[in-house]
């Protein structure tokens, strides 16, 4: 069942100041944390995880205190042994994922993994590069990486629609999702999120962002079945409003 549209605060001078403060405080702190991450990257790769997790928590704190955004989590947060298939409406959930889920390993676009410095740190942290056009070899590499992360106790996270989409839209699933699901042989936990109307804009709004974890979907389903079930579950918070 879809939830009722979330009330959103009016945008006025006070909220504008809060947004400007958010940009200055969060991104200023991010530069410091990026510099701090260089040492763990070179000398102690596992220490990078603590820096990344701290950056995610710093972001959550700035969003809550400076932007006035609250958070609601519905359902059971998964711990290990599953593939989380998540809606993607803004950068909020991408940055927030290590705060929401302990020790996640996220399937990320290849373009992000090739950014100077950041890409190398992301790979060390445990992000898995997605090469959409590279064929079977790239798919095998993704599956091998996913199995290594799972063996290390990590929760795998994928955005099956492929990229950020406007709130209220329900694009078809990317073709690669069903292949990853089949080859990993893991159950799926769908995750809906409605961050778009508040966060995916230059002048961010006050209000409430809801996460909703759906029921576990077993491994081994046919392509049409898994795609239909995941598609319905990750769009459970769509109220039909666009950004």
C-alpha positions in Angstrom: 0.0 0.0 0.0 1.3 3.5 -0.9 1.7 5.9 1.9 0.0 9.3 2.0 2.1 12.1 0.5 4.6 13.4 3.0 3.9 17.0 4.2 6.8 19.2 3.1 7.8 22.5 4.8 7.4 25.7 2.9 10.5 27.1 1.4 11.4 30.5 2.7 14.4 32.6 3.8 15.1 30.5 6.9 15.2 27.3 4.9 17.4 29.0 2.3 19.9 29.8 5.0 19.7 26.2 6.3 20.4 24.9 2.8 23.4 27.2 2.4 24.7 26.1 5.8 24.3 22.5 4.8 26.4 23.0 1.7 29.1 24.8 3.6 29.3 22.5 6.6 28.8 19.1 4.9 31.0 19.7 1.9 33.7 21.5 4.0 33.7 18.5 6.3 33.8 16.1 3.4 37.1 17.7 2.1 38.6 17.1 5.5 37.5 13.5 5.6 38.8 12.9 2.1 42.2 14.1 3.2 42.0 11.8 6.2 41.1 8.9 4.0 44.4 9.2 2.0 46.4 7.7 4.9 44.2 4.6 5.4 44.1 4.1 1.6 47.9 3.9 1.5 48.7 2.2 4.8 45.7 0.5 6.3 42.9 -0.2 3.7 40.4 -1.5 6.3 40.7 1.8 8.1 39.1 3.4 5.0 35.8 1.7 6.0 35.7 3.7 9.3 36.3 7.0 7.4 33.6 6.2 4.8 31.1 5.2 7.5 32.0 8.3 9.5 31.4 10.4 6.3 28.0 8.8 5.9 27.0 9.5 9.5 28.3 13.1 9.1 26.0 13.5 6.1 23.0 12.1 8.0 23.7 14.5 10.9 23.9 17.5 8.6 20.7 16.5 6.8 18.8 16.2 10.0 20.1 19.2 11.9 20.7 21.7 9.1 18.1 20.7 6.5 15.4 19.7 9.0 14.8 16.3 7.4 13.6 13.4 9.5 13.9 9.7 8.8 11.6 6.8 9.1 12.6 3.2 8.6 9.9 0.6 8.1 10.5 -3.1 8.0 13.5 -5.2 9.0 17.0 -3.9 8.0 18.9 -6.8 6.5 22.3 -7.9 8.0 23.9 -10.4 5.6 23.3 -13.0 2.9 20.9 -11.0 0.7 20.9 -8.7 -2.2 19.1 -5.4 -1.4 17.4 -3.9 -4.5 16.8 -0.2 -3.8 14.9 2.7 -5.4 17.2 5.6 -6.3 15.8 9.1 -6.3 18.7 11.2 -5.1 22.3 11.2 -3.8 20.8 11.0 -0.3 20.4 7.2 -0.2 23.7 6.6 -1.9 25.6 8.5 0.7 23.3 7.3 3.6 23.6 3.6 2.8 26.5 2.8 5.2 24.4 4.5 8.0 21.2 2.6 7.1 22.8 -0.8 6.5 25.9 -2.0 8.3 28.8 -2.7 6.0 27.1 -2.5 2.6 28.8 -3.3 -0.7 27.1 -1.3 -3.5 27.0 -2.0 -7.2 28.2 1.4 -8.7 28.4 2.8 -12.2 31.9 2.4 -13.8 32.1 6.2 -14.4 32.1 6.8 -10.6 34.8 4.2 -10.1 37.1 6.0 -12.6 37.1 9.3 -10.8 40.6 10.3 -9.6 41.3 9.3 -6.0 37.6 8.7 -5.1 37.3 5.8 -7.5 40.3 4.0 -5.9 39.0 4.6 -2.4 35.5 3.4 -3.4 37.0 0.1 -4.8 39.0 -0.4 -1.5 35.8 0.3 0.5 34.0 -2.5 -1.4 31.9 -0.9 -4.1 31.5 -3.2 -7.1 32.0 -1.7 -10.6 29.1 -2.1 -13.0 30.1 -2.3 -16.7 26.8 -2.2 -18.5 28.1 -2.6 -22.0 31.1 -4.9 -21.5 29.3 -8.2 -21.8 29.8 -11.6 -20.2 33.4 -11.0 -18.9 32.3 -7.9 -16.9 29.3 -9.8 -15.6 31.5 -12.6 -14.3 33.8 -10.1 -12.6 30.8 -8.5 -10.9 29.5 -11.8 -9.7 33.0 -12.8 -8.4 33.3 -9.5 -6.5 29.8 -9.9 -5.1 30.6 -13.4 -3.8 33.8 -12.2 -2.2 31.9 -9.4 -0.4 29.2 -11.8 0.7 31.8 -14.2 2.1 33.2 -11.2 4.1 29.8 -10.6 5.7 28.9 -7.6 3.5 25.3 -6.8 2.4 25.1 -6.3 -1.4 23.1 -3.3 -2.6 22.0 -2.7 -6.2 19.8 0.0 -7.8 17.9 -2.1 -10.3 16.5 0.8 -12.3 20.1 1.8 -13.1 20.2 5.4 -12.1 18.4 8.2 -10.2 14.8 8.6 -11.3 12.3 11.4 -10.5 9.9 10.7 -7.7 6.7 9.2 -9.0 8.3 7.6 -12.1 8.5 3.8 -12.5 11.0 3.0 -15.3 11.5 -0.6 -16.3 14.2 -2.6 -14.6 17.7 -2.7 -16.1 18.3 -5.9 -18.0 21.4 -6.8 -15.9 19.5 -7.0 -12.6 17.9 -10.4 -13.4 21.2 -11.8 -14.5 23.0 -10.7 -11.3 20.1 -12.2 -9.2 20.3 -15.5 -11.0 24.0 -15.9 -10.9 24.4 -14.9 -7.3 21.6 -17.2 -6.3 20.7 -15.0 -3.4 17.3 -13.8 -1.9 16.4 -10.2 -2.5 15.2 -7.6 -0.1 13.5 -4.7 -1.9 13.9 -1.2 -0.6 11.7 1.7 -1.4 12.7 5.3 -0.6 11.1 8.7 -1.3 14.0 11.1 -0.9 13.4 12.9 -4.3 10.9 15.6 -3.4 13.0 16.8 -0.4 16.7 16.2 -1.4 17.0 15.9 -5.2 16.9 19.7 -5.8 19.3 22.5 -5.3 17.1 24.1 -2.6 16.3 21.2 -0.4 13.1 21.1 1.7 12.2 20.1 5.2 10.1 17.0 5.7 10.4 13.2 6.2 12.2 10.7 4.1 10.9 7.1 4.5 12.8 3.9 3.9 10.6 0.8 3.5 12.2 -2.7 3.4 9.9 -5.2 1.8 9.5 -8.9 2.4 12.3 -11.2 1.4 12.0 -12.5 -2.1 13.5 -16.0 -2.5 16.3 -17.0 -4.9 15.6 -19.0 -8.0 12.5 -17.2 -9.5 12.0 -16.7 -13.2 13.1 -13.4 -14.7 9.6 -12.0 -15.2 8.6 -12.9 -11.7 11.6 -11.4 -9.9 11.5 -8.2 -11.9 7.7 -7.7 -11.4 8.0 -8.3 -7.6 11.0 -6.1 -7.1 9.6 -3.4 -9.3 6.3 -3.2 -7.4 8.1 -3.3 -4.0 10.7 -0.5 -4.6 7.9 1.7 -6.0 5.7 1.3 -2.9 6.4 4.8 -1.7 5.5 6.5 -4.9 2.7 9.0 -4.3 2.5 10.1 -7.9 4.1 13.5 -7.3 7.2 14.5 -9.3 10.1 16.7 -8.2 
